[in-house]
Amino acid sequence: MKQVLCEQVGFSCDYVIDGETDEDVMRKAIEHIWEYHAIKPEEMTSDMKAKIKEKIQTL
Ligand SMILES: [Zn+2]
């Protein structure tokens, strides 16, 4: 299983995003950030996406 903590991406939020694959975590992270932090997927910078990818851990 893979996971990333929302706070590692830079939000003060204790949400844990998990999934089977990096792509899965990335997709859910984008959804979460949209729903909870009001950043639309198309407004997300490539820096932010790179940060999410970098912080994904394998459990
Ligand atoms: Zn969050």
N, CA, C, O and the ligand as a Tripos MOL2 file, in Angstrom:
@<TRIPOS>MOLECULE
protein
  237   235    60     0     0
PROTEIN
NO_CHARGES

@<TRIPOS>ATOM
      1 N           0.8320   -1.1990    0.0000 N.3       1 MET1
      2 CA          0.0000    0.0000    0.0000 C.3       1 MET1
      3 C           0.8760    1.2630    0.0000 C.2       1 MET1
      4 O           1.9820    1.2840    0.5410 O.2       1 MET1
      5 N           0.3490    2.2760   -0.6090 N.am      2 LYS2
      6 CA          1.0650    3.5640   -0.7110 C.3       2 LYS2
      7 C           0.2820    4.6140    0.0480 C.2       2 LYS2
      8 O          -0.9450    4.5500    0.1230 O.2       2 LYS2
      9 N           0.9850    5.5740    0.6090 N.am      3 GLN3
     10 CA          0.2640    6.6720    1.2440 C.3       3 GLN3
     11 C           1.0640    7.9570    1.2520 C.2       3 GLN3
     12 O           2.2900    7.9580    1.1450 O.2       3 GLN3
     13 N           0.3310    9.0500    1.3810 N.am      4 VAL4
     14 CA          0.9430   10.3560    1.5660 C.3       4 VAL4
     15 C           0.0700   11.1240    2.5620 C.2       4 VAL4
     16 O          -1.1570   11.0350    2.5120 O.2       4 VAL4
     17 N           0.6960   11.8670    3.4530 N.am      5 LEU5
     18 CA         -0.0540   12.6720    4.4010 C.3       5 LEU5
     19 C          -0.2690   14.0420    3.7830 C.2       5 LEU5
     20 O           0.6390   14.6370    3.2020 O.2       5 LEU5
     21 N          -1.4860   14.5220    3.9220 N.am      6 CYS6
     22 CA         -1.7880   15.8280    3.3480 C.3       6 CYS6
     23 C          -0.8460   16.8950    3.8990 C.2       6 CYS6
     24 O          -0.4410   17.7980    3.1670 O.2       6 CYS6
     25 N          -0.4960   16.7980    5.1760 N.am      7 GLU7
     26 CA          0.3830   17.8340    5.7520 C.3       7 GLU7
     27 C           1.7800   17.8320    5.1210 C.2       7 GLU7
     28 O           2.4630   18.8560    5.1200 O.2       7 GLU7
     29 N           2.2020   16.6790    4.5850 N.am      8 GLN8
     30 CA          3.5090   16.6300    3.9130 C.3       8 GLN8
     31 C           3.4950   17.4200    2.6150 C.2       8 GLN8
     32 O           4.5410   17.8190    2.1040 O.2       8 GLN8
     33 N           2.3150   17.6360    2.0970 N.am      9 VAL9
     34 CA          2.1890   18.3820    0.8450 C.3       9 VAL9
     35 C           2.1490   19.8880    1.1340 C.2       9 VAL9
     36 O           2.2820   20.7080    0.2260 O.2       9 VAL9
     37 N           1.9600   20.2400    2.4230 N.am     10 GLY10
     38 CA          2.0330   21.6350    2.7940 C.3      10 GLY10
     39 C           0.7590   22.2290    3.3780 C.2      10 GLY10
     40 O           0.6900   23.4310    3.6330 O.2      10 GLY10
     41 N          -0.2550   21.3840    3.5890 N.am     11 PHE11
     42 CA         -1.4880   21.8790    4.1980 C.3      11 PHE11
     43 C          -1.4770   21.5500    5.6780 C.2      11 PHE11
     44 O          -0.8690   20.5610    6.0870 O.2      11 PHE11
     45 N          -2.1420   22.3680    6.4910 N.am     12 SER12
     46 CA         -2.2620   21.9740    7.8890 C.3      12 SER12
     47 C          -3.5320   21.1480    8.0130 C.2      12 SER12
     48 O          -4.6170   21.6660    8.2810 O.2      12 SER12
     49 N          -3.3660   19.8730    7.8130 N.am     13 CYS13
     50 CA         -4.4850   18.9560    7.6490 C.3      13 CYS13
     51 C          -3.9500   17.5800    8.0180 C.2      13 CYS13
     52 O          -2.8330   17.2300    7.6350 O.2      13 CYS13
     53 N          -4.7370   16.7870    8.7630 N.am     14 ASP14
     54 CA         -4.2090   15.4840    9.1780 C.3      14 ASP14
     55 C          -4.7450   14.3330    8.3250 C.2      14 ASP14
     56 O          -4.6760   13.1710    8.7260 O.2      14 ASP14
     57 N          -5.2720   14.6590    7.1660 N.am     15 TYR15
     58 CA         -5.8340   13.6310    6.2880 C.3      15 TYR15
     59 C          -4.7290   12.7450    5.7000 C.2      15 TYR15
     60 O          -3.6650   13.2210    5.3050 O.2      15 TYR15
     61 N          -5.0200   11.4470    5.6580 N.am     16 VAL16
     62 CA         -4.0800   10.4880    5.0670 C.3      16 VAL16
     63 C          -4.6750    9.9980    3.7540 C.2      16 VAL16
     64 O          -5.8060    9.5120    3.7180 O.2      16 VAL16
     65 N          -3.9160   10.1270    2.6890 N.am     17 ILE17
     66 CA         -4.3720    9.6720    1.3790 C.3      17 ILE17
     67 C          -3.6700    8.3520    1.0910 C.2      17 ILE17
     68 O          -2.4410    8.2810    1.0810 O.2      17 ILE17
     69 N          -4.4580    7.3100    0.8600 N.am     18 ASP18
     70 CA         -3.7980    6.0430    0.5630 C.3      18 ASP18
     71 C          -4.3630    5.4040   -0.6930 C.2      18 ASP18
     72 O          -5.4360    5.7710   -1.1730 O.2      18 ASP18
     73 N          -3.6230    4.4490   -1.2080 N.am     19 GLY19
     74 CA         -4.0390    3.7690   -2.4210 C.3      19 GLY19
     75 C          -3.1030    2.6240   -2.7440 C.2      19 GLY19
     76 O          -2.1090    2.3910   -2.0550 O.2      19 GLY19
     77 N          -3.4450    1.9120   -3.8100 N.am     20 GLU20
     78 CA         -2.6650    0.7350   -4.2110 C.3      20 GLU20
     79 C          -1.3840    1.1200   -4.9550 C.2      20 GLU20
     80 O          -0.3500    0.4680   -4.8070 O.2      20 GLU20
     81 N          -1.4640    2.1620   -5.7390 N.am     21 THR21
     82 CA         -0.3410    2.5550   -6.5860 C.3      21 THR21
     83 C          -0.0960    4.0650   -6.4510 C.2      21 THR21
     84 O          -0.9380    4.7880   -5.9200 O.2      21 THR21
     85 N           1.0410    4.5240   -6.9250 N.am     22 ASP22
     86 CA          1.3400    5.9580   -6.9330 C.3      22 ASP22
     87 C           0.2450    6.7430   -7.6550 C.2      22 ASP22
     88 O          -0.1790    7.8080   -7.2050 O.2      22 ASP22
     89 N          -0.1960    6.1950   -8.7760 N.am     23 GLU23
     90 CA         -1.2080    6.8740   -9.5930 C.3      23 GLU23
     91 C          -2.5160    7.0160   -8.8150 C.2      23 GLU23
     92 O          -3.1900    8.0450   -8.8670 O.2      23 GLU23
     93 N          -2.8490    5.9440   -8.0900 N.am     24 ASP24
     94 CA         -4.0510    5.9120   -7.2830 C.3      24 ASP24
     95 C          -3.9920    6.9880   -6.1840 C.2      24 ASP24
     96 O          -4.9520    7.7300   -5.9720 O.2      24 ASP24
     97 N          -2.8480    7.0540   -5.4940 N.am     25 VAL25
     98 CA         -2.6580    8.0480   -4.4330 C.3      25 VAL25
     99 C          -2.7110    9.4500   -5.0300 C.2      25 VAL25
    100 O          -3.3370   10.3460   -4.4640 O.2      25 VAL25
    101 N          -2.0650    9.6350   -6.1510 N.am     26 MET26
    102 CA         -2.0430   10.9270   -6.8190 C.3      26 MET26
    103 C          -3.4500   11.3870   -7.1800 C.2      26 MET26
    104 O          -3.8070   12.5440   -6.9570 O.2      26 MET26
    105 N          -4.2430   10.4840   -7.7330 N.am     27 ARG27
    106 CA         -5.6120   10.8080   -8.1320 C.3      27 ARG27
    107 C          -6.4500   11.2010   -6.9030 C.2      27 ARG27
    108 O          -7.1920   12.1830   -6.9300 O.2      27 ARG27
    109 N          -6.3150   10.4160   -5.8300 N.am     28 LYS28
    110 CA         -7.0770   10.7050   -4.6110 C.3      28 LYS28
    111 C          -6.6010   11.9920   -3.9480 C.2      28 LYS28
    112 O          -7.3990   12.7360   -3.3790 O.2      28 LYS28
    113 N          -5.3040   12.2500   -4.0230 N.am     29 ALA29
    114 CA         -4.7560   13.4810   -3.4400 C.3      29 ALA29
    115 C          -5.3370   14.6970   -4.1550 C.2      29 ALA29
    116 O          -5.7230   15.6800   -3.5230 O.2      29 ALA29
    117 N          -5.3920   14.6120   -5.4670 N.am     30 ILE30
    118 CA         -5.9340   15.7230   -6.2580 C.3      30 ILE30
    119 C          -7.4040   15.9600   -5.9050 C.2      30 ILE30
    120 O          -7.8500   17.1000   -5.7730 O.2      30 ILE30
    121 N          -8.1440   14.8640   -5.7550 N.am     31 GLU31
    122 CA         -9.5590   14.9490   -5.3380 C.3      31 GLU31
    123 C          -9.7020   15.5600   -3.9480 C.2      31 GLU31
    124 O         -10.5330   16.4400   -3.7250 O.2      31 GLU31
    125 N          -8.8830   15.0840   -3.0230 N.am     32 HIS32
    126 CA         -8.9450   15.5800   -1.6400 C.3      32 HIS32
    127 C          -8.6230   17.0670   -1.5800 C.2      32 HIS32
    128 O          -9.3200   17.8350   -0.9160 O.2      32 HIS32
    129 N          -7.5810   17.4600   -2.2660 N.am     33 ILE33
    130 CA         -7.1540   18.8600   -2.2240 C.3      33 ILE33
    131 C          -8.2150   19.7640   -2.8510 C.2      33 ILE33
    132 O          -8.4000   20.9100   -2.4400 O.2      33 ILE33
    133 N          -8.8920   19.2340   -3.8340 N.am     34 TRP34
    134 CA        -10.0000   19.9690   -4.4370 C.3      34 TRP34
    135 C         -11.1570   20.1170   -3.4450 C.2      34 TRP34
    136 O         -11.6620   21.2160   -3.2180 O.2      34 TRP34
    137 N         -11.5660   18.9860   -2.8590 N.am     35 GLU35
    138 CA        -12.7370   19.0060   -1.9690 C.3      35 GLU35
    139 C         -12.4900   19.7490   -0.6700 C.2      35 GLU35
    140 O         -13.3670   20.4710   -0.1950 O.2      35 GLU35
    141 N         -11.2930   19.5830   -0.0790 N.am     36 TYR36
    142 CA        -11.0500   20.1230    1.2530 C.3      36 TYR36
    143 C         -10.2670   21.4220    1.2580 C.2      36 TYR36
    144 O         -10.3570   22.1930    2.2130 O.2      36 TYR36
    145 N          -9.5140   21.6720    0.2250 N.am     37 HIS37
    146 CA         -8.6560   22.8510    0.2370 C.3      37 HIS37
    147 C          -8.9590   23.7950   -0.9160 C.2      37 HIS37
    148 O          -8.2500   24.7750   -1.1410 O.2      37 HIS37
    149 N         -10.0280   23.4800   -1.6430 N.am     38 ALA38
    150 CA        -10.5430   24.3750   -2.6790 C.3      38 ALA38
    151 C          -9.5240   24.7520   -3.7530 C.2      38 ALA38
    152 O          -9.5710   25.8460   -4.3140 O.2      38 ALA38
    153 N          -8.6050   23.8290   -4.0290 N.am     39 ILE39
    154 CA         -7.7000   24.0450   -5.1560 C.3      39 ILE39
    155 C          -8.1240   23.0960   -6.2700 C.2      39 ILE39
    156 O          -8.0470   21.8750   -6.1280 O.2      39 ILE39
    157 N          -8.5660   23.6680   -7.3670 N.am     40 LYS40
    158 CA         -9.0380   22.8400   -8.4770 C.3      40 LYS40
    159 C          -7.8720   22.1070   -9.1280 C.2      40 LYS40
    160 O          -6.7490   22.6100   -9.1700 O.2      40 LYS40
    161 N          -8.1630   20.8920   -9.6420 N.am     41 PRO41
    162 CA         -7.0920   20.1260  -10.2910 C.3      41 PRO41
    163 C          -6.3390   20.9470  -11.3340 C.2      41 PRO41
    164 O          -5.1200   20.8270  -11.4530 O.2      41 PRO41
    165 N          -7.0510   21.7720  -12.0820 N.am     42 GLU42
    166 CA         -6.3730   22.5440  -13.1350 C.3      42 GLU42
    167 C          -5.5830   23.7360  -12.5780 C.2      42 GLU42
    168 O          -4.7770   24.3430  -13.2830 O.2      42 GLU42
    169 N          -5.8310   24.0640  -11.2890 N.am     43 GLU43
    170 CA         -5.0700   25.1540  -10.6670 C.3      43 GLU43
    171 C          -3.8270   24.6530   -9.9510 C.2      43 GLU43
    172 O          -2.9760   25.4300   -9.5180 O.2      43 GLU43
    173 N          -3.7460   23.3330   -9.8390 N.am     44 MET44
    174 CA         -2.6270   22.7540   -9.1200 C.3      44 MET44
    175 C          -1.3470   22.8840   -9.9450 C.2      44 MET44
    176 O          -1.3120   22.5280  -11.1230 O.2      44 MET44
    177 N          -0.3200   23.3900   -9.3170 N.am     45 THR45
    178 CA          0.9280   23.6040  -10.0470 C.3      45 THR45
    179 C           1.6860   22.2820  -10.1990 C.2      45 THR45
    180 O           1.4500   21.3260   -9.4590 O.2      45 THR45
    181 N           2.5820   22.2500  -11.1530 N.am     46 SER46
    182 CA          3.3760   21.0260  -11.3370 C.3      46 SER46
    183 C           4.3140   20.8180  -10.1520 C.2      46 SER46
    184 O           4.6920   19.6860   -9.8490 O.2      46 SER46
    185 N           4.6900   21.9060   -9.4840 N.am     47 ASP47
    186 CA          5.4780   21.8100   -8.2440 C.3      47 ASP47
    187 C           4.7350   21.0210   -7.1750 C.2      47 ASP47
    188 O           5.2930   20.1560   -6.5000 O.2      47 ASP47
    189 N           3.4500   21.3550   -7.0500 N.am     48 MET48
    190 CA          2.6390   20.6980   -6.0390 C.3      48 MET48
    191 C           2.4840   19.2080   -6.3620 C.2      48 MET48
    192 O           2.5680   18.3560   -5.4780 O.2      48 MET48
    193 N           2.2570   18.9170   -7.6340 N.am     49 LYS49
    194 CA          2.1350   17.5140   -8.0400 C.3      49 LYS49
    195 C           3.4450   16.7600   -7.8140 C.2      49 LYS49
    196 O           3.4500   15.6070   -7.3840 O.2      49 LYS49
    197 N           4.5490   17.4350   -8.1130 N.am     50 ALA50
    198 CA          5.8580   16.8030   -7.9100 C.3      50 ALA50
    199 C           6.0840   16.5250   -6.4260 C.2      50 ALA50
    200 O           6.6620   15.5050   -6.0520 O.2      50 ALA50
    201 N           5.6200   17.4460   -5.5950 N.am     51 LYS51
    202 CA          5.7720   17.2890   -4.1580 C.3      51 LYS51
    203 C           4.9660   16.0930   -3.6460 C.2      51 LYS51
    204 O           5.4440   15.3080   -2.8280 O.2      51 LYS51
    205 N           3.7440   15.9740   -4.1420 N.am     52 ILE52
    206 CA          2.9160   14.8270   -3.7510 C.3      52 ILE52
    207 C           3.6400   13.5300   -4.1240 C.2      52 ILE52
    208 O           3.7830   12.6180   -3.3090 O.2      52 ILE52
    209 N           4.0880   13.4800   -5.3680 N.am     53 LYS53
    210 CA          4.7530   12.2700   -5.8640 C.3      53 LYS53
    211 C           5.9930   11.9280   -5.0310 C.2      53 LYS53
    212 O           6.2430   10.7700   -4.6990 O.2      53 LYS53
    213 N           6.7530   12.9670   -4.7090 N.am     54 GLU54
    214 CA          7.9780   12.7860   -3.9360 C.3      54 GLU54
    215 C           7.7100   12.2390   -2.5320 C.2      54 GLU54
    216 O           8.5180   11.4930   -1.9780 O.2      54 GLU54
    217 N           6.5640   12.6230   -1.9690 N.am     55 LYS55
    218 CA          6.2750   12.2580   -0.5700 C.3      55 LYS55
    219 C           5.5380   10.9330   -0.4290 C.2      55 LYS55
    220 O           5.3470   10.4560    0.6900 O.2      55 LYS55
    221 N           5.1270   10.3420   -1.5160 N.am     56 ILE56
    222 CA          4.4020    9.0700   -1.4340 C.3      56 ILE56
    223 C           5.3280    8.0020   -0.8410 C.2      56 ILE56
    224 O           6.4440    7.7890   -1.3160 O.2      56 ILE56
    225 N           4.8360    7.3420    0.2030 N.am     57 GLN57
    226 CA          5.6240    6.2980    0.8500 C.3      57 GLN57
    227 C           4.9790    4.9390    0.5970 C.2      57 GLN57
    228 O           3.7600    4.8260    0.4680 O.2      57 GLN57
    229 N           5.8120    3.9260    0.5300 N.am     58 THR58
    230 CA          5.3150    2.5610    0.4070 C.3      58 THR58
    231 C           5.2800    1.9380    1.7910 C.2      58 THR58
    232 O           6.2800    1.9520    2.5080 O.2      58 THR58
    233 N           4.1250    1.3890    2.1720 N.am     59 LEU59
    234 CA          4.0000    0.7850    3.4950 C.3      59 LEU59
    235 C           4.1790   -0.7260    3.4180 C.2      59 LEU59
    236 O           4.1070   -1.4100    4.4400 O.2      59 LEU59
    237 ZN         -5.9790   17.9530    3.3840 Zn       60 ZN60
@<TRIPOS>BOND
     1     1     2 1
     2     2     3 1
     3     3     4 2
     4     3     5 am
     5     5     6 1
     6     6     7 1
     7     7     8 2
     8     7     9 am
     9     9    10 1
    10    10    11 1
    11    11    12 2
    12    11    13 am
    13    13    14 1
    14    14    15 1
    15    15    16 2
    16    15    17 am
    17    17    18 1
    18    18    19 1
    19    19    20 2
    20    19    21 am
    21    21    22 1
    22    22    23 1
    23    23    24 2
    24    23    25 am
    25    25    26 1
    26    26    27 1
    27    27    28 2
    28    27    29 am
    29    29    30 1
    30    30    31 1
    31    31    32 2
    32    31    33 am
    33    33    34 1
    34    34    35 1
    35    35    36 2
    36    35    37 am
    37    37    38 1
    38    38    39 1
    39    39    40 2
    40    39    41 am
    41    41    42 1
    42    42    43 1
    43    43    44 2
    44    43    45 am
    45    45    46 1
    46    46    47 1
    47    47    48 2
    48    47    49 am
    49    49    50 1
    50    50    51 1
    51    51    52 2
    52    51    53 am
    53    53    54 1
    54    54    55 1
    55    55    56 2
    56    55    57 am
    57    57    58 1
    58    58    59 1
    59    59    60 2
    60    59    61 am
    61    61    62 1
    62    62    63 1
    63    63    64 2
    64    63    65 am
    65    65    66 1
    66    66    67 1
    67    67    68 2
    68    67    69 am
    69    69    70 1
    70    70    71 1
    71    71    72 2
    72    71    73 am
    73    73    74 1
    74    74    75 1
    75    75    76 2
    76    75    77 am
    77    77    78 1
    78    78    79 1
    79    79    80 2
    80    79    81 am
    81    81    82 1
    82    82    83 1
    83    83    84 2
    84    83    85 am
    85    85    86 1
    86    86    87 1
    87    87    88 2
    88    87    89 am
    89    89    90 1
    90    90    91 1
    91    91    92 2
    92    91    93 am
    93    93    94 1
    94    94    95 1
    95    95    96 2
    96    95    97 am
    97    97    98 1
    98    98    99 1
    99    99   100 2
   100    99   101 am
   101   101   102 1
   102   102   103 1
   103   103   104 2
   104   103   105 am
   105   105   106 1
   106   106   107 1
   107   107   108 2
   108   107   109 am
   109   109   110 1
   110   110   111 1
   111   111   112 2
   112   111   113 am
   113   113   114 1
   114   114   115 1
   115   115   116 2
   116   115   117 am
   117   117   118 1
   118   118   119 1
   119   119   120 2
   120   119   121 am
   121   121   122 1
   122   122   123 1
   123   123   124 2
   124   123   125 am
   125   125   126 1
   126   126   127 1
   127   127   128 2
   128   127   129 am
   129   129   130 1
   130   130   131 1
   131   131   132 2
   132   131   133 am
   133   133   134 1
   134   134   135 1
   135   135   136 2
   136   135   137 am
   137   137   138 1
   138   138   139 1
   139   139   140 2
   140   139   141 am
   141   141   142 1
   142   142   143 1
   143   143   144 2
   144   143   145 am
   145   145   146 1
   146   146   147 1
   147   147   148 2
   148   147   149 am
   149   149   150 1
   150   150   151 1
   151   151   152 2
   152   151   153 am
   153   153   154 1
   154   154   155 1
   155   155   156 2
   156   155   157 am
   157   157   158 1
   158   158   159 1
   159   159   160 2
   160   159   161 am
   161   161   162 1
   162   162   163 1
   163   163   164 2
   164   163   165 am
   165   165   166 1
   166   166   167 1
   167   167   168 2
   168   167   169 am
   169   169   170 1
   170   170   171 1
   171   171   172 2
   172   171   173 am
   173   173   174 1
   174   174   175 1
   175   175   176 2
   176   175   177 am
   177   177   178 1
   178   178   179 1
   179   179   180 2
   180   179   181 am
   181   181   182 1
   182   182   183 1
   183   183   184 2
   184   183   185 am
   185   185   186 1
   186   186   187 1
   187   187   188 2
   188   187   189 am
   189   189   190 1
   190   190   191 1
   191   191   192 2
   192   191   193 am
   193   193   194 1
   194   194   195 1
   195   195   196 2
   196   195   197 am
   197   197   198 1
   198   198   199 1
   199   199   200 2
   200   199   201 am
   201   201   202 1
   202   202   203 1
   203   203   204 2
   204   203   205 am
   205   205   206 1
   206   206   207 1
   207   207   208 2
   208   207   209 am
   209   209   210 1
   210   210   211 1
   211   211   212 2
   212   211   213 am
   213   213   214 1
   214   214   215 1
   215   215   216 2
   216   215   217 am
   217   217   218 1
   218   218   219 1
   219   219   220 2
   220   219   221 am
   221   221   222 1
   222   222   223 1
   223   223   224 2
   224   223   225 am
   225   225   226 1
   226   226   227 1
   227   227   228 2
   228   227   229 am
   229   229   230 1
   230   230   231 1
   231   231   232 2
   232   231   233 am
   233   233   234 1
   234   234   235 1
   235   235   236 2
@<TRIPOS>SUBSTRUCTURE
     1 MET1         2 RESIDUE 1 A MET
     2 LYS2         6 RESIDUE 1 A LYS
     3 GLN3        10 RESIDUE 1 A GLN
     4 VAL4        14 RESIDUE 1 A VAL
     5 LEU5        18 RESIDUE 1 A LEU
     6 CYS6        22 RESIDUE 1 A CYS
     7 GLU7        26 RESIDUE 1 A GLU
     8 GLN8        30 RESIDUE 1 A GLN
     9 VAL9        34 RESIDUE 1 A VAL
    10 GLY10       38 RESIDUE 1 A GLY
    11 PHE11       42 RESIDUE 1 A PHE
    12 SER12       46 RESIDUE 1 A SER
    13 CYS13       50 RESIDUE 1 A CYS
    14 ASP14       54 RESIDUE 1 A ASP
    15 TYR15       58 RESIDUE 1 A TYR
    16 VAL16       62 RESIDUE 1 A VAL
    17 ILE17       66 RESIDUE 1 A ILE
    18 ASP18       70 RESIDUE 1 A ASP
    19 GLY19       74 RESIDUE 1 A GLY
    20 GLU20       78 RESIDUE 1 A GLU
    21 THR21       82 RESIDUE 1 A THR
    22 ASP22       86 RESIDUE 1 A ASP
    23 GLU23       90 RESIDUE 1 A GLU
    24 ASP24       94 RESIDUE 1 A ASP
    25 VAL25       98 RESIDUE 1 A VAL
    26 MET26      102 RESIDUE 1 A MET
    27 ARG27      106 RESIDUE 1 A ARG
    28 LYS28      110 RESIDUE 1 A LYS
    29 ALA29      114 RESIDUE 1 A ALA
    30 ILE30      118 RESIDUE 1 A ILE
    31 GLU31      122 RESIDUE 1 A GLU
    32 HIS32      126 RESIDUE 1 A HIS
    33 ILE33      130 RESIDUE 1 A ILE
    34 TRP34      134 RESIDUE 1 A TRP
    35 GLU35      138 RESIDUE 1 A GLU
    36 TYR36      142 RESIDUE 1 A TYR
    37 HIS37      146 RESIDUE 1 A HIS
    38 ALA38      150 RESIDUE 1 A ALA
    39 ILE39      154 RESIDUE 1 A ILE
    40 LYS40      158 RESIDUE 1 A LYS
    41 PRO41      162 RESIDUE 1 A PRO
    42 GLU42      166 RESIDUE 1 A GLU
    43 GLU43      170 RESIDUE 1 A GLU
    44 MET44      174 RESIDUE 1 A MET
    45 THR45      178 RESIDUE 1 A THR
    46 SER46      182 RESIDUE 1 A SER
    47 ASP47      186 RESIDUE 1 A ASP
    48 MET48      190 RESIDUE 1 A MET
    49 LYS49      194 RESIDUE 1 A LYS
    50 ALA50      198 RESIDUE 1 A ALA
    51 LYS51      202 RESIDUE 1 A LYS
    52 ILE52      206 RESIDUE 1 A ILE
    53 LYS53      210 RESIDUE 1 A LYS
    54 GLU54      214 RESIDUE 1 A GLU
    55 LYS55      218 RESIDUE 1 A LYS
    56 ILE56      222 RESIDUE 1 A ILE
    57 GLN57      226 RESIDUE 1 A GLN
    58 THR58      230 RESIDUE 1 A THR
    59 LEU59      234 RESIDUE 1 A LEU
    60 ZN60       237 GROUP 0 **** ****
